[in-house]
Amino acid sequence: MVVGVLALQGSFNEHIAVLKRLGVKGVEVRKPEQLLSVSSLIIPGGESTTMAKLAELHNLFPALREFVQMGKPVWGTCAGLIFLANRATGQKTGGQKLIGGLDCTVHRNFFGSQIQSFETELPIPQVVAEEGGPPSFRAVFIRAPAILDVGPDVEVLADIPLSAIETINSNPAIPKEEDSTESGKKVIVAVKQGNLLATAFHPELTADTRWHSYFLKMVPEIEEGTSDIVSTSTSNQSFGARSTIDFPIYQ
Ligand SMILES: NC(=O)CC[C@H](N)C(=O)O
């Protein structure tokens, strides 16, 4: 099984390093024809407007849209989530092209700018049901988007109560709640819709491989048992601890 990682810009090396740790080959994708030789695709975080411009330059949009519509598993992380959304707000002047396919509205920089990046523990019951391990996941949000609304076929896998994010008050883009604790308002940060998975945070920057393992199980070869994925049994996982992969890990 070979997983494509869109390698125009952003954290594609980090995803390839995690796949390697799971015993799966990840290959950099920059041209439309490369999509013909991969079973699934990860669209990494980065700068979504730049990524869109580079994707246009490489004439990647028609092939990416066809890949999604063929039902191939695609996982968008952060900027990749924005790429997959049908609707996006908070874009730069002039907007940006989207692949689409994911029935949701995403706010491009919901949590604010780089200085409002943060980490938080996210309860991830559906992923834990598949992958085991601790009930929460240490999620890294970097100039992160968020999902404001979803269609009926979209399953919410993680959300954050607005009251939990102190930075929320410093970001004018976020609707002010009289008392967000009372309102119980939440914002969605991870979803699944058929062959599409999207997270507003960066699992590739942590030592916890459960999101990658969860995504790989969406790939048909895994279901047919013909994969070479390394067992990620929870006993040998180093959740949150410094890992042996090549890249710095947020603690
Ligand atoms: N870490 C990220 O991928 C940030 C994405 C950023 N919100 C953008 O649209 O460019």
The ligand as an SDF file (V2000), in Angstrom:
LIG
                    3D

 10  9  0  0  0  0  0  0  0  0999 V2000
   -1.3580   25.0930   10.1310 N   0  0  0  0  0  0  0  0  0  0  0  0
   -2.0570   25.3740    9.0170 C   0  0  0  0  0  0  0  0  0  0  0  0
   -2.1300   24.5930    8.0580 O   0  0  0  0  0  0  0  0  0  0  0  0
   -2.6660   26.7590    8.9690 C   0  0  0  0  0  0  0  0  0  0  0  0
   -3.5980   26.9770    7.8310 C   0  0  0  0  0  0  0  0  0  0  0  0
   -4.0200   28.4380    7.7910 C   0  0  0  0  0  0  0  0  0  0  0  0
   -5.2350   28.6500    8.5980 N   0  0  0  0  0  0  0  0  0  0  0  0
   -4.2220   28.8280    6.3430 C   0  0  0  0  0  0  0  0  0  0  0  0
   -5.3040   28.8910    5.8480 O   0  0  0  0  0  0  0  0  0  0  0  0
   -3.2580   29.0220    5.6570 O   0  0  0  0  0  0  0  0  0  0  0  0
  1  2  1  0
  2  3  2  0
  2  4  1  0
  4  5  1  0
  5  6  1  0
  6  7  1  0
  6  8  1  0
  8  9  2  0
  8 10  1  0
M  END
$$$$
